[in-house]
Amino acid sequence: MKKLFLVTAFISMFMLSNAQQDSVLRSKKGKIILPEKHDFCFGISGNTFFDYLGNFFSQAGKNTLSVKLVGGNSLYGKYFLSKNSALRLRAAYSTTKENYINALSNDLDPSGLGVVSDKMDTQNNYFSFALGYEGRHGIGRLQVYGGAELLISQTYINSVYDYGNKMTAFNRSPSTTINFNNGYNQVQRSSSRTLNSKSDYGIGYGARAFFGIEYFIFPKISLGGDFGISANVQNNRKFSNSVESWDFNAQKTQIVNFDATSNSSSSFTDNLNGQIMLLFYFK
């Protein structure tokens, strides 16, 4: 599917590079369809609407309309320098909290009927911001565009654990959930276990080349999607773990902190998580 999209886009750009766009495209009611110089654009991800529409005509499952402007979806903005060129802005922000609880046997209950709970609370914060330039060509309502943008992003994850079977002199290797995995939880005797885990991926910088297709379903209202290739660098990535274990000399639990830092670079292709952009243009 992606290869077909690429071939179609490049063929379209070759054809469109020779097309004339001097005339103004209008609807049957005389309204201008395509963006013009000094137009502004505001856009959101339209995936939730199309998911809802698809489920509406399906006989299986329930259907709930949910509109999210954060949580991985992007907000888009454009300002047209001419009818064929624009400055563009893209931003995304999400914060999620997840709570996992796993019931397991109480090690100190000889009947085996006692139950305790292990808990993991995780918070994930993410933001990204991109500023770029795009040029476009088109025939009729179909527009093919391409350009480049500069990126900045940050991700921070914090997980806190609480265990039902405490580590004591009578139970130095308590039964512990070692993998919270949406109902498939792994439990084993453990002489050391994580109490807190933090991952700060630092500020990431990068650049992205992109191209996309946009179709105007109504005057100054369009649907579109991006494909791109990105290169990113992340400095001062910090990771820390607090680990609980039994100190045989002191005959009590001890907590040891492990810290690490790193730098990384990466390059990859993307389709912005398969987002379909719903875009609105205005003066």
VOBA-1610 file (N, C-alpha, C; in pm, whole numbers, padded with zeros to 5 digits, always signed):
BEGIN
Met+00083-00120+00000Met+00000+00000+00000Met+00087+00126+00000Lys+00191+00128+00084Lys+00278+00244+00091Lys+00354+00264-00041Lys+00399+00153-00102Lys+00472+00164-00228Lys+00380+00220-00337Leu+00255+00174-00339Leu+00160+00225-00436Leu+00137+00373-00417Phe+00130+00415-00290Phe+00112+00558-00260Phe+00230+00639-00311Leu+00352+00588-00291Leu+00472+00658-00336Leu+00474+00672-00488Val+00446+00563-00558Val+00448+00568-00703Val+00344+00666-00755Thr+00223+00660-00698Thr+00116+00750-00740Thr+00154+00895-00717Ala+00218+00923-00601Ala+00255+01060-00568Ala+00358+01115-00665Phe+00461+01035-00696Phe+00565+01084-00784Phe+00513+01104-00928Ile+00426+01013-00974Ile+00368+01031-01106Ile+00283+01157-01110Ser+00208+01176-01000Ser+00122+01294-00994Ser+00204+01422-00994Met+00315+01423-00920Met+00399+01543-00914Met+00461+01573-01051Phe+00498+01468-01125Phe+00555+01488-01258Phe+00452+01551-01351Met+00328+01502-01344Met+00222+01556-01428Met+00186+01697-01387Leu+00182+01718-01255Leu+00136+01846-01206Leu+00238+01957-01226Ser+00365+01920-01237Ser+00468+02021-01257Ser+00451+02093-01390Asn+00380+02027-01483Asn+00356+02087-01614Asn+00218+02149-01626Ala+00140+02142-01517Ala+00002+02190-01524Ala-00003+02340-01502Gln-00105+02402-01558Gln-00125+02545-01539Gln-00229+02566-01432Gln-00201+02655-01335Gln-00295+02681-01228Gln-00332+02829-01222Asp-00332+02893-01339Asp-00361+03036-01342Asp-00508+03063-01314Ser-00598+02972-01356Ser-00739+02994-01336Ser-00776+02960-01192Val-00880+03025-01143Val-00928+03002-01007Val-01039+02899-01010Leu-01019+02790-00936Leu-01117+02682-00932Leu-01231+02721-00837Arg-01353+02711-00888Arg-01470+02748-00809Arg-01572+02635-00807Ser-01655+02635-00704Ser-01763+02539-00695Ser-01880+02585-00783Lys-01984+02504-00793Lys-02101+02540-00872Lys-02168+02666-00819Lys-02149+02694-00689Lys-02208+02813-00629Lys-02113+02933-00637Gly-02000+02914-00704Gly-01907+03024-00723Gly-01807+03044-00612Lys-01799+02953-00514Lys-01705+02966-00404Lys-01568+02914-00445Ile-01463+02985-00405Ile-01325+02944-00434Ile-01294+02818-00354Ile-01241+02717-00421Ile-01218+02587-00357Ile-01080+02576-00295Leu-00976+02619-00366Leu-00838+02598-00322Leu-00787+02717-00239Pro-00685+02695-00156Pro-00628+02806-00078Pro-00562+02910-00166Glu-00559+03033-00117Glu-00500+03145-00188Glu-00394+03211-00101Lys-00324+03306-00161Lys-00222+03381-00088Lys-00285+03449+00034His-00215+03441+00149His-00255+03499+00277His-00365+03420+00347Asp-00403+03303+00295Asp-00498+03218+00367Asp-00431+03154+00487Phe-00510+03130+00591Phe-00466+03052+00706Phe-00533+02915+00700Cys-00471+02820+00768Cys-00526+02684+00773Cys-00517+02631+00915Phe-00622+02564+00958Phe-00622+02494+01087Phe-00667+02352+01061Gly-00597+02255+01120Gly-00632+02115+01096Gly-00617+02028+01218Ile-00692+01917+01217Ile-00685+01817+01323Ile-00682+01680+01257Ser-00651+01578+01337Ser-00659+01442+01288Ser-00805+01401+01276Gly-00842+01348+01161Gly-00980+01307+01139Gly-01004+01159+01158Asn-00906+01086+01213Asn-00919+00941+01225Asn-01036+00897+01311Thr-01058+00967+01423Thr-01165+00925+01513Thr-01301+00933+01445Phe-01321+01037+01362Phe-01448+01051+01292Phe-01468+00937+01192Phe-01362+00903+01117Phe-01375+00797+01018Phe-01388+00660+01082Asp-01324+00641+01199Asp-01345+00516+01273Asp-01492+00503+01313Tyr-01548+00612+01360Tyr-01688+00613+01400Tyr-01779+00585+01281Leu-01750+00650+01167Leu-01832+00633+01048Leu-01825+00490+00998Gly-01704+00430+01003Gly-01689+00293+00958Gly-01765+00196+01048Asn-01757+00217+01180Asn-01827+00130+01272Asn-01979+00147+01263Phe-02023+00266+01220Phe-02166+00295+01209Phe-02233+00199+01110Phe-02159+00165+01002Phe-02213+00078+00900Phe-02177-00068+00924Ser-02112-00095+01037Ser-02074-00232+01071Ser-02177-00292+01166Gln-02197-00422+01157Gln-02291-00490+01245Gln-02226-00542+01371Ala-02094-00530+01381Ala-02021-00589+01494Ala-01973-00480+01588Gly-01984-00508+01719Gly-01924-00421+01820Gly-02002-00295+01846Lys-01959-00221+01947Lys-02023-00095+01982Lys-01953+00019+01910Asn-02015+00135+01910Asn-01961+00249+01837Asn-01970+00373+01924Thr-01855+00437+01949Thr-01850+00557+02031Thr-01767+00661+01959Leu-01821+00781+01946Leu-01747+00890+01883Leu-01661+00957+01988Ser-01529+00959+01965Ser-01435+01020+02059Ser-01343+01112+01982Val-01340+01238+02019Val-01254+01336+01954Val-01140+01373+02048Lys-01017+01347+02007Lys-00901+01376+02090Lys-00807+01468+02014Leu-00773+01579+02076Leu-00677+01670+02016Leu-00537+01646+02070Val-00525+01558+02168Val-00395+01519+02222Val-00389+01367+02219Gly-00287+01311+02286Gly-00276+01167+02290Gly-00219+01108+02162Gly-00127+01180+02097Gly-00065+01130+01976Gly-00116+01197+01851Asn-00239+01249+01853Asn-00290+01324+01739Asn-00221+01459+01730Ser-00218+01514+01609Ser-00149+01641+01588Ser-00247+01751+01554Leu-00209+01873+01590Leu-00276+01994+01545Leu-00191+02054+01434Tyr-00256+02107+01330Tyr-00185+02160+01215Tyr-00222+02306+01193Gly-00127+02383+01146Gly-00152+02521+01108Gly-00068+02556+00987Lys-00122+02641+00897Lys-00049+02683+00778Lys-00079+02830+00749Tyr+00019+02896+00690Tyr-00001+03031+00639Tyr+00054+03035+00497Phe-00029+03074+00400Phe+00009+03066+00259Phe+00080+03193+00214Leu+00205+03175+00173Leu+00284+03284+00116Leu+00239+03314-00026Ser+00192+03211-00095Ser+00131+03222-00227Ser+00034+03106-00238Lys-00035+03094-00348Lys-00131+02984-00360Lys-00060+02848-00371Asn+00071+02849-00398Asn+00146+02725-00413Asn+00254+02704-00307Ser+00260+02788-00204Ser+00363+02773-00101Ser+00309+02821+00034Ala+00356+02756+00142Ala+00304+02790+00274Ala+00406+02757+00381Leu+00401+02834+00489Leu+00467+02796+00613Leu+00373+02707+00691Arg+00426+02604+00757Arg+00338+02515+00830Arg+00390+02487+00969Leu+00297+02460+01059Leu+00328+02432+01198Leu+00252+02307+01237Arg+00317+02221+01314Arg+00254+02098+01362Arg+00291+02078+01507Ala+00193+02046+01591Ala+00219+02028+01734Ala+00137+01911+01787Ala+00195+01840+01884Ala+00125+01729+01948Ala+00164+01724+02095Tyr+00068+01690+02180Tyr+00095+01677+02323Tyr+00007+01566+02378Ser+00062+01485+02465Ser-00018+01382+02531Ser+00037+01355+02670Thr-00052+01325+02760Thr-00015+01278+02893Thr-00110+01165+02929Thr-00056+01051+02961Thr-00138+00935+02993Thr-00098+00877+03127Lys-00197+00828+03201Lys-00174+00762+03329Lys-00238+00623+03322Glu-00161+00524+03356Glu-00210+00386+03353Glu-00185+00322+03489Asn-00285+00247+03535Asn-00277+00177+03663Asn-00301+00029+03640Tyr-00206-00053+03683Tyr-00217-00198+03669Tyr-00221-00261+03808Ile-00312-00354+03828Ile-00325-00426+03954Ile-00328-00575+03924Asn-00245-00651+03993Asn-00241-00795+03977Asn-00260-00863+04112Ala-00360-00951+04122Ala-00387-01027+04244Ala-00303-01154+04245Leu-00241-01183+04359Leu-00160-01303+04374Leu-00171-01354+04517Ser-00120-01474+04539Ser-00134-01538+04671Ser-00050-01467+04777Asn-00101-01467+04899Asn-00029-01414+05015Asn+00072-01518+05062Asp+00201-01485+05054Asp+00305-01581+05091Asp+00296-01624+05237Leu+00244-01539+05324Leu+00241-01567+05468Leu+00112-01635+05512Asp+00025-01670+05418Asp-00100-01739+05452Asp-00083-01887+05418Pro-00067-01972+05519Pro-00041-02114+05493Pro-00157-02185+05424Ser-00278-02128+05432Ser-00392-02192+05369Ser-00389-02177+05217Gly-00313-02078+05170Gly-00308-02053+05027Gly-00428-01980+04972Leu-00519-01939+05061Leu-00640-01871+05016Leu-00628-01719+05023Gly-00529-01671+05098Gly-00512-01527+05112Gly-00465-01464+04982Val-00512-01343+04955Val-00479-01273+04831Val-00427-01133+04863Val-00321-01093+04795Val-00269-00957+04802Val-00259-00902+04660Ser-00224-00776+04648Ser-00219-00712+04517Ser-00086-00642+04494Asp-00031-00661+04374Asp+00082-00581+04327Asp+00027-00471+04235Lys+00087-00351+04244Lys+00036-00238+04167Lys+00150-00168+04092Met+00119-00120+03974Met+00212-00038+03898Met+00136+00083+03844Asp+00185+00203+03876Asp+00128+00328+03825Asp+00231+00392+03732Thr+00189+00416+03609Thr+00279+00471+03508Thr+00222+00599+03449Gln+00308+00702+03437Gln+00269+00826+03371Gln+00364+00851+03256Asn+00307+00884+03141Asn+00384+00907+03019Asn+00350+01045+02965Asn+00449+01133+02955Asn+00430+01267+02900Asn+00508+01281+02769Tyr+00444+01339+02669Tyr+00509+01354+02538Tyr+00464+01485+02473Phe+00558+01554+02409Phe+00520+01668+02325Phe+00614+01674+02205Ser+00563+01731+02097Ser+00646+01755+01979Ser+00598+01882+01910Phe+00692+01947+01842Phe+00662+02072+01772Phe+00745+02074+01645Ala+00682+02113+01535Ala+00753+02117+01406Ala+00715+02243+01331Leu+00816+02304+01268Leu+00795+02424+01187Leu+00861+02400+01052Gly+00787+02424+00943Gly+00843+02392+00813Gly+00784+02473+00699Tyr+00823+02431+00580Tyr+00782+02498+00456Tyr+00732+02392+00360Glu+00626+02422+00286Glu+00577+02329+00185Glu+00544+02402+00055Gly+00567+02331-00056Gly+00524+02378-00187Gly+00426+02277-00243Arg+00336+02323-00329Arg+00232+02234-00379Arg+00198+02262-00524His+00145+02159-00591His+00092+02167-00726His-00035+02084-00728Gly-00121+02108-00826Gly-00242+02030-00830Gly-00318+02042-00960Ile-00409+01949-00981Ile-00505+01954-01090Ile-00643+01943-01026Gly-00722+02045-01039Gly-00853+02043-00979Gly-00844+02039-00828Arg-00924+01955-00767Arg-00931+01947-00621Arg-00815+01869-00560Leu-00742+01794-00640Leu-00631+01714-00589Leu-00504+01797-00585Gln-00440+01802-00468Gln-00315+01876-00449Gln-00208+01780-00398Val-00090+01789-00460Val+00026+01713-00414Val+00127+01813-00360Tyr+00178+01789-00240Tyr+00269+01885-00178Tyr+00392+01815-00121Gly+00496+01892-00098Gly+00617+01840-00038Gly+00696+01953+00025Gly+00791+01917+00112Gly+00870+02019+00178Gly+00954+01960+00289Ala+00991+02044+00386Ala+01076+02002+00497Ala+01037+02079+00622Glu+01067+02021+00738Glu+01037+02086+00865Glu+01142+02050+00969Leu+01160+02140+01066Leu+01248+02117+01180Leu+01163+02071+01298Leu+01217+01977+01377Leu+01142+01912+01483Leu+01207+01932+01618Ile+01123+01936+01723Ile+01170+01930+01861Ile+01070+01847+01941Ser+01118+01760+02029Ser+01026+01671+02101Ser+01087+01631+02236Gln+01002+01578+02324Gln+01048+01527+02452Gln+00951+01420+02502Thr+01006+01315+02563Thr+00927+01207+02623Thr+00979+01179+02762Tyr+00886+01165+02859Tyr+00923+01135+02997Tyr+00827+01029+03050Ile+00882+00921+03107Ile+00802+00811+03159Ile+00843+00784+03304Asn+00746+00773+03394Asn+00772+00745+03536Asn+00680+00633+03582Ser+00738+00524+03636Ser+00661+00409+03684Ser+00692+00384+03830Val+00586+00368+03912Val+00600+00343+04056Val+00533+00209+04087Tyr+00602+00126+04167Tyr+00554-00009+04199Tyr+00527-00022+04349Asp+00421-00098+04382Asp+00389-00130+04521Asp+00352-00278+04527Tyr+00417-00352+04617Tyr+00402-00497+04620Tyr+00326-00542+04744Gly+00236-00638+04725Gly+00155-00689+04836Gly+00233-00778+04931Asn+00323-00860+04880Asn+00408-00945+04964Asn+00535-00867+04999Lys+00546-00827+05123Lys+00660-00746+05165Lys+00785-00831+05180Met+00899-00767+05160Met+01029-00833+05176Met+01071-00821+05322Thr+01081-00935+05391Thr+01115-00938+05535Thr+01216-01049+05562Ala+01258-01058+05687Ala+01352-01164+05726Ala+01290-01301+05709Phe+01156-01310+05718Phe+01086-01437+05700Phe+01049-01465+05555Asn+01062-01362+05472Asn+01024-01377+05331Asn+01119-01293+05246Arg+01241-01342+05230Arg+01344-01264+05161Arg+01329-01265+05009Ser+01255-01361+04957Ser+01229-01367+04813Ser+01078-01381+04792Pro+01005-01274+04814Pro+00858-01282+04806Pro+00808-01303+04663Ser+00688-01359+04653Ser+00623-01371+04522Ser+00595-01230+04469Thr+00637-01206+04346Thr+00634-01070+04290Thr+00591-01073+04144Thr+00509-00977+04106Thr+00474-00961+03965Thr+00594-00898+03894Ile+00650-00968+03799Ile+00769-00916+03729Ile+00735-00861+03591Asn+00609-00879+03548Asn+00569-00825+03418Asn+00420-00795+03419Phe+00386-00666+03428Phe+00248-00624+03418Phe+00215-00610+03269Asn+00127-00695+03220Asn+00106-00699+03075Asn-00042-00718+03042Asn-00125-00622+03084Asn-00267-00620+03047Asn-00337-00755+03069Gly-00324-00806+03189Gly-00395-00929+03222Gly-00307-01053+03218Tyr-00199-01050+03141Tyr-00108-01164+03140Tyr+00011-01128+03227Asn-00005-01153+03355Asn+00094-01107+03453Asn+00182-01224+03496Gln+00312-01203+03493Gln+00407-01308+03532Gln+00449-01288+03677Val+00439-01395+03756Val+00472-01390+03898Val+00580-01493+03927Gln+00682-01452+04004Gln+00783-01546+04048Gln+00847-01495+04177Arg+00915-01584+04247Arg+00990-01544+04367Arg+01106-01455+04324Ser+01123-01342+04394Ser+01225-01247+04353Ser+01299-01192+04474Ser+01432-01195+04468Ser+01514-01141+04577Ser+01548-00994+04554Ser+01516-00940+04437Ser+01532-00797+04409Ser+01422-00755+04315Arg+01372-00633+04333Arg+01261-00587+04249Arg+01260-00435+04243Thr+01209-00383+04133Thr+01210-00239+04108Thr+01098-00170+04185Leu+01133-00060+04251Leu+01034+00022+04321Leu+00993+00144+04239Asn+01088+00198+04163Asn+01060+00317+04082Asn+01151+00316+03959Ser+01094+00351+03845Ser+01169+00355+03720Ser+01136+00485+03647Lys+01241+00560+03610Lys+01222+00687+03541Lys+01304+00687+03412Ser+01239+00734+03305Ser+01306+00745+03176Ser+01282+00885+03121Asp+01387+00965+03119Asp+01380+01099+03062Asp+01460+01099+02933Tyr+01390+01104+02819Tyr+01457+01092+02691Tyr+01518+01223+02643Gly+01510+01326+02726Gly+01573+01453+02692Gly+01503+01523+02577Ile+01559+01634+02537Ile+01505+01709+02425Ile+01561+01651+02295Gly+01474+01615+02206Gly+01515+01563+02076Gly+01503+01668+01967Tyr+01604+01674+01881Tyr+01604+01768+01769Tyr+01613+01689+01640Gly+01550+01741+01536Gly+01558+01668+01410Gly+01506+01748+01293Ala+01509+01684+01178Ala+01458+01742+01054Ala+01381+01633+00981Arg+01281+01676+00905Arg+01195+01581+00835Arg+01162+01633+00696Ala+01185+01549+00596Ala+01138+01577+00461Ala+01008+01502+00441Phe+00911+01565+00377Phe+00779+01503+00367Phe+00717+01529+00231Phe+00621+01448+00197Phe+00533+01475+00085Phe+00396+01417+00119Gly+00294+01467+00054Gly+00160+01422+00085Gly+00062+01454-00025Ile-00059+01405-00008Ile-00168+01430-00101Ile-00285+01488-00023Glu-00350+01587-00082Glu-00462+01655-00018Glu-00574+01669-00120Tyr-00695+01638-00079Tyr-00810+01648-00169Tyr-00917+01736-00106Phe-00967+01834-00181Phe-01065+01929-00129Phe-01206+01875-00152Ile-01265+01828-00042Ile-01398+01769-00050Ile-01505+01876-00059Phe-01477+01995-00004Phe-01564+02111-00012Phe-01475+02233-00034Pro-01532+02348-00071Pro-01450+02469-00080Pro-01379+02500+00051Lys-01246+02508+00044Lys-01160+02542+00158Lys-01165+02438+00271Ile-01209+02315+00242Ile-01207+02205+00338Ile-01148+02083+00267Ser-01046+02022+00327Ser-00978+01912+00259Ser-00943+01799+00354Leu-00912+01684+00294Leu-00856+01569+00364Leu-00719+01541+00305Gly-00623+01502+00390Gly-00489+01475+00339Gly-00410+01386+00432Gly-00293+01346+00385Gly-00203+01263+00466Gly-00059+01281+00424Asp+00032+01264+00520Asp+00176+01283+00500Asp+00251+01151+00503Phe+00357+01144+00425Phe+00463+01047+00444Phe+00594+01125+00454Gly+00691+01072+00529Gly+00815+01146+00543Gly+00931+01059+00586Ile+01049+01119+00586Ile+01169+01056+00640Ile+01234+01155+00735Ser+01268+01107+00855Ser+01316+01195+00962Ser+01454+01152+01009Ala+01529+01250+01060Ala+01657+01224+01127Ala+01652+01299+01260Asn+01682+01229+01370Asn+01669+01287+01503Asn+01795+01262+01586Val+01822+01356+01676Val+01930+01343+01774Val+01873+01375+01911Gln+01904+01290+02010Gln+01860+01312+02147Gln+01980+01310+02240Asn+01999+01421+02313Asn+02112+01434+02404Asn+02065+01426+02548Asn+02158+01384+02635Asn+02134+01381+02780Asn+02011+01298+02818Arg+01999+01183+02756Arg+01894+01089+02798Arg+01931+01034+02934Lys+01835+01035+03029Lys+01862+00993+03166Lys+01766+00881+03207Phe+01822+00777+03266Phe+01743+00664+03313Phe+01783+00633+03456Ser+01685+00604+03540Ser+01715+00569+03679Ser+01617+00463+03729Asn+01670+00372+03811Asn+01590+00268+03873Asn+01622+00259+04022Ser+01519+00247+04105Ser+01537+00219+04247Ser+01499+00074+04270Val+01595-00005+04320Val+01576-00150+04332Val+01584-00190+04478Glu+01487-00270+04521Glu+01481-00321+04658Glu+01539-00462+04664Ser+01621-00488+04763Ser+01675-00623+04785Ser+01700-00643+04934Trp+01735-00767+04975Trp+01757-00797+05116Trp+01906-00788+05149Asp+01938-00710+05252Asp+02075-00694+05300Asp+02097-00795+05412Phe+02174-00902+05383Phe+02194-01009+05481Phe+02278-00962+05599Asn+02369-00866+05579Asn+02451-00817+05688Asn+02370-00732+05786Ala+02291-00643+05732Ala+02210-00554+05817Ala+02077-00617+05856Gln+02044-00728+05791Gln+01917-00796+05816Gln+01796-00703+05798Lys+01798-00633+05686Lys+01686-00547+05650Lys+01691-00521+05499Thr+01585-00464+05448Thr+01584-00432+05305Thr+01676-00313+05277Gln+01733-00313+05158Gln+01813-00200+05113Gln+01762-00155+04976Ile+01776-00028+04951Ile+01733+00029+04824Ile+01855+00087+04753Val+01880+00040+04635Val+01995+00085+04557Val+01943+00157+04432Asn+02002+00273+04403Asn+01965+00352+04286Asn+02066+00331+04174Phe+02016+00305+04056Phe+02100+00288+03938Phe+02068+00401+03840Asp+02170+00475+03800Asp+02151+00587+03708Asp+02239+00568+03584Ala+02187+00615+03471Ala+02262+00605+03345Ala+02222+00722+03255Thr+02314+00764+03171Thr+02288+00867+03071Thr+02336+00819+02935Ser+02278+00874+02830Ser+02320+00833+02697Ser+02276+00938+02594Asn+02334+00929+02477Asn+02294+01010+02362Asn+02257+00914+02249Ser+02171+00959+02160Ser+02132+00870+02050Ser+02099+00951+01926Ser+02104+00884+01813Ser+02061+00942+01686Ser+01987+00834+01609Ser+01893+00876+01525Ser+01813+00779+01450Ser+01759+00844+01324Ser+01724+00761+01228Ser+01655+00805+01108Ser+01552+00699+01073Phe+01437+00742+01022Phe+01330+00648+00995Phe+01227+00713+00903Thr+01147+00629+00839Thr+01033+00677+00761Thr+00910+00674+00850Asp+00811+00755+00815Asp+00692+00762+00898Asp+00572+00804+00815Asn+00454+00782+00871Asn+00331+00832+00812Asn+00247+00903+00917Leu+00315+00961+01020Leu+00247+01031+01130Leu+00140+00944+01193Asn+00175+00816+01218Asn+00085+00721+01281Asn-00043+00699+01201Gly-00033+00715+01070Gly-00149+00690+00985Gly-00260+00793+01000Gln-00226+00913+01043Gln-00329+01014+01065Gln-00380+01071+00934Ile-00511+01086+00927Ile-00578+01154+00816Ile-00610+01295+00863Met-00556+01395+00795Met-00574+01533+00837Met-00704+01590+00780Leu-00781+01654+00865Leu-00898+01729+00824Leu-00863+01877+00838Leu-00859+01948+00724Leu-00804+02083+00720Leu-00909+02187+00678Phe-00908+02301+00746Phe-01001+02410+00720Phe-00921+02536+00684Tyr-00957+02602+00574Tyr-00886+02720+00525Tyr-00974+02843+00538Phe-00913+02956+00574Phe-00988+03079+00589Phe-00893+03197+00574Lys-00949+03316+00551Lys-00871+03438+00539Lys-00833+03489+00677
//
